[in-house]
Amino acid sequence: MASKTTINFDGEVEAALEELAALDGTKRLAIKRSLLAEVKRRRRSRALLDLVASWEAGEGPIDTEHLEWADTLLDRQGVDR
């Protein structure tokens, strides 16, 4: 069942929406795709955190040496943290 929501955008959000609409064709499609993409991103992030917590519950905490290695790898790949 479809529903309707009204959202007021400030200038920054309106500019972002215009940028996405140029890629997706319409504001409506840009909003839908962006919303779905964000939900998927958050689900993946939650699943990864759950995986780490599960692993640590069975194996113990990840040691500092491994975390430093992972940070170096992420930095080298330009991953935002």
C-alpha distances in whole Angstrom, upper triangle without the diagonal:
4,7,10,13,17,19,23,25,29,31,31,27,27,30,28,25,27,29,25,24,28,27,23,24,21,21,17,17,20,18,15,18,20,17,17,20,21,19,21,24,24,23,26,28,27,28,31,32,32,34,37,37,37,40,42,41,43,45,46,45,45,49,49,51,48,46,48,48,44,45,47,45,42,44,46,43,41,39,37,37
4,7,10,14,16,20,22,25,28,28,24,24,26,25,21,24,25,22,21,25,24,21,21,18,17,13,14,17,15,12,16,17,15,15,19,20,18,20,23,23,23,26,28,27,28,31,32,32,34,37,37,38,40,42,42,44,46,46,45,45,49,49,51,48,45,48,48,44,44,46,44,41,43,45,41,40,37,36,36
4,7,10,13,17,19,23,25,25,22,22,25,23,20,23,25,22,21,25,24,21,21,18,17,13,15,17,14,13,16,17,15,16,19,19,18,21,23,23,23,26,28,27,29,32,32,32,35,37,37,38,40,42,42,44,46,46,45,45,48,48,50,47,45,47,47,43,43,46,44,41,42,44,41,39,37,35,35
4,7,10,13,16,20,22,23,19,19,22,21,18,20,23,20,19,23,23,20,20,17,14,11,14,16,13,12,16,17,14,16,19,19,19,22,24,23,24,27,28,28,30,33,33,33,36,38,38,39,42,43,43,46,47,47,46,46,49,49,50,48,45,47,47,44,43,46,44,40,42,44,41,39,36,34,35
4,6,10,13,16,19,20,16,16,20,19,16,19,21,19,18,22,23,20,20,17,14,12,15,15,12,12,16,15,13,16,19,18,18,21,22,22,23,26,27,26,29,31,31,32,35,36,36,38,40,41,42,44,46,46,44,44,47,46,48,46,43,45,45,42,41,43,42,39,40,42,39,37,34,32,32
4,7,10,13,16,17,14,14,17,17,15,17,20,18,18,21,22,20,20,17,13,12,15,15,12,14,17,16,15,18,20,19,19,23,24,23,25,28,28,28,31,33,33,34,37,38,38,40,42,43,44,46,48,47,45,45,48,47,49,47,44,45,46,43,41,44,43,39,40,42,39,37,34,32,32
4,6,10,13,14,11,11,14,14,12,15,17,16,16,20,21,19,20,16,12,12,15,14,11,13,16,15,13,17,19,17,18,22,22,21,24,26,26,27,29,31,31,32,35,36,36,38,41,41,42,45,46,45,43,43,45,44,46,44,41,42,43,40,38,41,40,36,37,39,36,34,31,29,29
4,7,10,12,9,9,13,13,12,14,17,17,17,20,21,20,20,17,14,14,17,16,13,16,18,17,16,19,21,19,21,24,24,23,26,28,28,29,32,33,33,35,37,38,38,41,43,43,44,47,48,47,44,44,46,45,47,45,42,43,44,40,39,41,40,37,37,39,37,34,32,29,30
4,7,8,6,6,9,10,9,11,14,14,14,17,19,19,19,16,12,14,16,14,12,16,17,15,15,19,19,18,20,23,22,22,25,27,27,28,31,32,32,34,36,37,37,40,42,42,43,46,47,46,43,42,44,43,45,43,40,40,41,38,36,38,38,34,34,36,34,31,29,26,27
4,6,6,6,9,10,11,12,14,15,16,18,20,21,21,19,15,17,19,17,15,19,20,17,18,21,21,20,22,25,24,24,27,29,28,29,32,33,33,35,37,38,38,41,42,42,44,47,47,46,43,42,44,43,44,43,39,40,41,38,35,37,37,33,33,35,33,30,29,26,26
4,6,5,6,9,10,10,12,14,15,17,19,20,20,18,15,18,20,17,16,20,20,18,19,23,22,21,24,26,25,25,29,30,29,31,34,34,34,37,39,39,40,42,44,44,46,48,49,47,44,43,45,43,45,43,39,40,41,38,35,37,37,33,32,34,32,29,28,25,27
4,5,5,6,9,10,11,13,14,16,17,18,19,18,15,17,19,15,15,18,19,16,17,20,20,18,21,23,22,22,26,27,26,28,31,31,31,33,35,35,36,39,40,41,42,45,45,44,41,40,41,39,41,39,36,36,37,34,32,33,33,29,29,31,29,25,24,21,23
4,5,5,6,9,10,10,12,14,16,16,17,15,12,14,15,12,11,15,15,12,14,17,17,15,18,21,19,20,23,24,24,26,28,29,29,31,33,34,35,37,39,39,41,43,44,43,40,39,41,39,41,39,36,36,37,34,32,33,33,29,29,31,29,26,24,21,23
4,5,5,6,9,10,10,12,14,15,15,13,10,13,14,12,11,15,16,14,15,19,18,18,20,23,22,23,26,27,27,29,31,32,32,35,37,37,38,41,42,43,44,47,47,46,44,42,44,43,44,42,39,39,40,37,35,36,36,32,32,34,31,28,27,24,26
4,5,5,6,9,10,11,13,14,15,14,11,14,16,12,13,16,16,14,16,20,19,18,21,23,22,23,27,27,27,29,32,32,32,35,37,37,38,41,42,43,45,47,47,46,43,42,44,42,43,41,38,38,39,35,33,35,34,30,30,31,29,26,25,23,25
4,5,5,6,9,10,11,12,14,13,10,13,14,10,10,14,13,11,13,16,15,15,18,20,18,20,23,24,23,26,28,28,29,32,33,34,35,37,38,39,41,43,44,43,40,38,40,39,40,38,35,35,35,32,30,32,31,27,27,29,26,23,22,20,22
4,5,5,6,9,10,10,11,9,7,9,10,7,7,11,11,10,12,15,14,14,17,19,19,20,23,24,24,26,28,29,30,32,34,35,36,38,39,40,42,44,45,44,42,40,42,41,42,40,37,38,38,35,33,34,33,30,30,31,28,26,24,23,25
4,5,5,6,9,10,10,9,7,11,11,9,10,14,14,12,15,18,17,18,21,22,22,24,26,27,27,30,32,32,33,36,37,38,39,41,42,44,45,48,48,47,45,43,45,44,45,42,40,40,40,37,35,36,35,31,31,33,30,27,26,25,27
4,5,5,7,9,10,10,9,13,12,9,11,14,13,12,15,17,16,17,20,21,20,22,25,25,25,28,30,30,31,34,35,36,38,40,40,42,44,46,46,45,43,41,43,41,42,40,37,37,37,34,32,33,32,28,28,29,26,24,23,22,24
4,5,5,6,8,8,7,10,9,6,8,11,9,8,12,14,13,14,17,18,17,20,22,22,23,26,27,28,29,31,33,34,35,37,38,39,41,43,44,43,41,39,41,40,41,38,36,36,36,33,31,33,31,28,28,29,26,24,23,21,24
4,5,5,5,5,5,8,7,5,8,11,10,10,13,15,15,16,19,20,20,22,24,25,26,28,30,31,32,34,35,37,38,40,41,43,44,46,47,47,44,43,45,44,45,42,39,40,40,36,35,36,35,31,32,33,29,27,26,25,28
4,6,6,7,8,12,10,9,12,14,13,13,16,18,17,19,22,22,22,25,27,27,28,31,32,32,34,36,37,38,40,42,43,44,46,48,48,48,46,44,46,45,45,43,40,41,40,37,36,36,35,31,32,32,29,27,26,26,28
4,6,8,10,12,10,8,11,13,11,11,15,16,14,17,20,19,20,22,24,24,25,28,29,30,32,34,34,36,38,39,40,42,44,45,45,46,43,41,43,43,43,40,38,38,37,34,33,34,32,29,29,30,26,25,24,24,26
4,6,8,9,6,5,9,10,8,10,13,13,13,16,18,18,19,21,23,23,25,27,28,29,31,33,34,35,37,38,39,41,43,45,45,45,43,42,44,43,44,41,39,40,39,35,35,36,33,30,31,32,28,27,26,25,28
4,7,9,7,7,11,12,11,13,16,16,17,19,21,21,22,25,26,27,29,31,32,33,35,36,37,39,41,42,43,45,47,48,49,49,47,45,48,47,48,45,42,43,42,39,38,39,37,34,35,35,32,30,29,29,31
4,5,5,6,9,10,11,12,14,16,16,18,20,21,22,24,26,27,28,30,32,33,35,36,37,39,41,42,43,45,46,48,49,49,47,46,48,47,48,45,43,44,43,40,39,40,38,35,36,37,33,31,30,29,31
4,6,5,6,9,10,10,12,14,15,16,18,20,21,22,24,26,27,28,30,31,33,34,36,37,39,40,42,43,45,47,47,47,45,44,46,46,47,44,41,42,42,39,38,39,37,34,35,36,33,31,29,28,29
4,5,5,6,9,10,11,12,14,16,17,19,20,21,23,25,26,27,29,31,32,33,35,37,38,39,41,42,43,45,47,47,45,44,46,46,47,44,42,43,43,39,38,40,38,35,36,37,34,32,30,29,30
4,5,5,6,8,10,11,12,14,15,17,18,20,21,23,24,26,27,29,30,32,33,35,36,37,39,41,42,44,45,45,43,42,45,44,45,42,40,41,41,37,36,38,36,33,34,35,31,30,28,27,29
4,6,5,6,8,10,10,12,14,15,16,18,20,21,22,24,26,27,28,30,31,33,34,36,37,39,40,42,43,43,41,40,42,42,42,40,37,38,38,34,33,35,33,30,31,32,29,27,25,24,26
4,6,5,6,9,10,11,12,14,15,16,18,20,21,22,24,26,27,28,30,32,33,34,36,37,39,41,42,42,40,39,41,41,42,39,36,38,38,34,33,35,34,30,31,33,29,27,25,24,25
4,6,5,6,9,10,11,12,14,16,17,19,20,21,23,25,26,27,29,31,32,33,35,36,37,39,41,41,39,38,41,41,42,39,36,38,38,34,34,36,34,30,32,33,30,28,26,25,26
4,5,5,6,9,10,11,12,14,15,16,18,20,21,23,24,26,27,29,30,31,33,35,36,38,39,39,37,36,39,39,39,36,34,36,35,31,31,33,31,27,29,30,27,25,23,22,24
4,5,5,6,9,10,10,12,14,15,16,18,20,21,22,24,26,27,29,30,31,33,34,36,37,37,35,34,36,36,37,34,32,33,33,29,29,30,29,25,27,28,25,23,21,19,21
4,5,5,6,9,10,11,12,14,15,17,18,20,21,23,24,26,27,28,30,32,33,35,36,36,34,33,36,36,37,34,32,34,34,30,29,32,30,26,28,30,27,25,22,21,21
4,5,5,6,9,10,11,12,14,15,16,18,20,21,22,25,26,27,29,30,31,33,34,35,33,32,35,35,37,33,31,33,33,29,29,31,29,26,28,29,26,25,22,21,22
4,5,5,6,9,10,11,12,14,15,17,18,20,21,23,24,26,27,29,30,32,33,33,31,30,33,33,34,31,28,30,30,26,26,28,26,22,24,26,22,21,18,18,19
4,5,5,6,9,10,10,12,14,15,16,18,20,21,22,24,26,27,28,30,31,31,29,28,31,31,32,29,27,28,28,25,24,27,25,21,23,25,22,21,18,16,17
4,5,5,6,9,10,11,12,14,15,16,18,20,21,22,24,26,27,29,30,30,28,28,31,31,33,30,27,29,29,26,26,28,26,23,25,27,24,23,20,19,19
4,5,5,6,9,10,10,12,14,15,16,18,20,21,22,24,26,27,28,29,27,26,29,30,31,28,26,28,27,24,24,26,24,21,24,25,22,22,18,18,18
4,5,5,6,9,10,11,12,14,15,17,18,20,21,23,24,26,27,27,25,24,27,27,28,25,23,25,24,21,21,23,21,18,20,22,19,18,15,14,14
4,5,5,6,8,10,11,12,14,15,16,18,20,21,22,25,25,25,23,23,26,26,28,25,22,25,25,21,21,24,22,19,22,24,21,20,16,15,14
4,5,5,6,9,10,10,12,14,15,16,18,20,21,23,24,24,23,22,26,27,28,25,23,26,25,22,22,25,23,21,23,25,23,22,18,18,17
4,5,5,6,9,10,10,12,14,15,16,18,20,21,22,23,21,20,23,24,25,22,20,23,22,18,19,22,20,17,20,22,19,19,16,16,15
4,5,5,6,9,10,11,12,14,15,17,18,20,21,21,19,18,21,21,23,20,18,20,20,16,17,20,18,16,18,21,18,18,14,13,12
4,5,5,6,9,10,10,12,14,15,16,19,20,20,18,18,21,22,24,21,19,22,22,19,19,23,21,19,22,24,22,21,18,17,15
4,5,5,6,9,10,10,12,14,15,17,18,19,18,17,21,22,24,20,19,22,22,18,20,23,21,19,22,24,22,22,18,18,17
4,5,5,6,9,10,11,12,14,16,16,17,15,14,18,19,20,17,15,18,18,15,16,19,17,15,19,21,19,19,16,16,14
4,5,5,6,9,10,11,12,14,15,15,13,13,16,17,19,16,14,18,18,15,16,19,18,16,19,22,20,20,17,16,14
4,5,5,6,9,10,10,13,14,14,14,14,18,20,21,18,17,21,21,18,19,23,21,20,23,25,24,24,20,20,18
4,5,5,6,9,10,11,12,13,13,12,16,18,20,16,16,19,19,16,18,21,20,18,22,24,22,23,20,20,18
4,5,5,6,8,10,10,10,9,9,13,15,16,13,12,16,16,13,15,19,18,17,20,22,21,22,18,19,16
4,5,5,6,9,10,9,9,10,14,16,18,16,14,18,19,16,18,21,21,20,23,25,24,25,21,21,18
4,5,5,7,9,10,10,12,15,18,20,17,17,21,21,18,21,24,23,22,25,27,26,27,24,24,21
4,5,5,6,8,8,9,13,16,17,14,14,18,18,16,19,21,20,20,24,25,24,26,23,23,21
4,5,5,5,5,7,10,13,15,13,13,17,17,16,18,21,21,20,23,25,25,26,23,23,21
4,6,6,8,10,13,17,19,17,17,20,21,20,22,25,24,24,27,29,29,30,26,27,24
4,6,9,11,14,17,19,17,18,21,21,20,23,25,25,25,28,30,29,31,28,28,26
4,7,8,11,14,16,14,15,18,18,18,20,23,22,23,26,27,27,29,26,27,25
4,7,9,12,14,13,14,17,18,17,19,22,22,23,25,27,27,28,26,26,23
4,6,9,12,10,10,14,15,14,16,19,19,20,22,24,24,25,23,23,20
4,7,8,7,7,10,11,11,13,15,16,16,19,21,21,22,20,21,18
4,6,6,6,9,10,11,13,15,16,17,19,20,22,23,21,22,19
4,5,5,6,9,10,10,12,14,15,16,18,20,21,19,20,17
4,5,5,6,9,10,11,12,14,15,17,19,20,19,20,18
4,5,5,6,9,10,11,12,14,15,17,18,17,18,16
4,5,5,6,9,10,10,12,14,15,16,15,15,13
4,5,5,6,9,10,10,12,14,15,14,15,13
4,5,5,6,9,10,11,13,14,14,16,14
4,5,5,6,9,10,11,12,11,13,11
4,5,5,6,9,10,10,9,10,9
4,6,5,6,9,10,10,12,12
4,5,5,6,9,9,12,12
4,5,5,6,5,8,8
4,5,5,6,8,9
4,5,8,11,12
4,6,9,11
4,6,9
4,6
4
